[in-house]
Every structure is written in structure tokens, then in C-alpha cells.
Amino acid sequence: MAILDQIRIALLTGTPPDLGHWSYLIIAILVFIEGPAVTLVAAAMAATGILRVDLVFVAAAIGNFLADSTWYGIGYMG
């Protein structure tokens, strides 16, 4: 419940919650689903010092690779 409380406070105050390393997993999943928009937001957060640049790059690269591989596999199979 602590994470949900952090998210609620973040929405009320306008500051991003500190989710630790979970932030990068969330970025990878959202990049897999959406792609460029999430990458731009994550890059902006990294530029302001909220997130680490190297981990954002790795999370975005993994999300993009998995998304491209998935769509390729779907197209190849059928």
C-alpha cells in the first residue's frame, strides 16, 4: 500500500513518486505498449535528474526490442 500512497500524493502535489528500480521496469513495459511517447517522457525525466540516464536507455531499448520482436513474430507467423 505504500506505493499506492506515494502515487496518490504524487498526483495531488504534482511531483513524481519515488518507485526506485520499479520505475525502469514500468518504463520498459510502457515502451513495449506505447513506444516513442513514453521514451520521450522518460528521457525528459532523466534530463531533469529524476531518473538515471543509463537505466532509462536500457529500459527503453529492452522495451523497444521486445515490442519489435513481438510484432515481427506475429507478422511472420500469420
SVG drawing of the C-alpha trace seen along z (x, -y; Angstrom):
<svg xmlns="http://www.w3.org/2000/svg" viewBox="-5 -20 29 39">
<polyline fill="none" stroke="black" stroke-width="0.4" points="0.0,0.0 3.0,-2.3 3.4,-2.6 -0.3,-3.5 0.0,-6.2 3.1,-7.6 1.2,-7.7 -1.8,-9.4 0.4,-12.0 2.3,-12.5 -1.0,-13.1 -2.1,-15.6 1.2,-17.5 2.4,-17.2 5.7,-15.5 6.7,-12.1 6.7,-9.2 10.0,-7.5 9.4,-4.0 13.1,-3.0 14.1,-0.4 10.4,0.4 10.4,-2.9 12.6,-1.3 10.5,1.9 7.4,-0.3 9.2,-2.3 10.2,1.0 6.6,2.2 5.1,-1.1 7.6,-1.4 6.6,2.1 3.0,1.0 3.2,-2.6 6.8,-3.4 8.0,-6.8 5.8,-8.9 7.0,-7.0 10.6,-7.2 10.3,-11.0 8.8,-11.4 11.4,-9.1 14.2,-11.0 12.8,-14.3 12.7,-12.8 16.3,-11.6 17.4,-15.0 16.0,-16.7 17.8,-14.2 14.7,-12.3 15.8,-9.1 19.2,-7.8 20.0,-8.3 21.8,-4.9 19.0,-2.9 16.3,-4.8 18.3,-4.0 18.5,-0.3 14.8,-0.1 13.7,-1.8 16.0,0.4 14.7,3.5 11.1,2.4 11.6,1.5 13.4,4.7 10.7,6.8 8.0,4.9 9.7,5.1 10.4,8.8 6.8,9.5 5.3,7.7 7.8,9.4 6.8,12.8 3.1,12.0 3.7,11.0 5.9,13.9 3.5,16.5 0.5,15.3"/>
</svg>
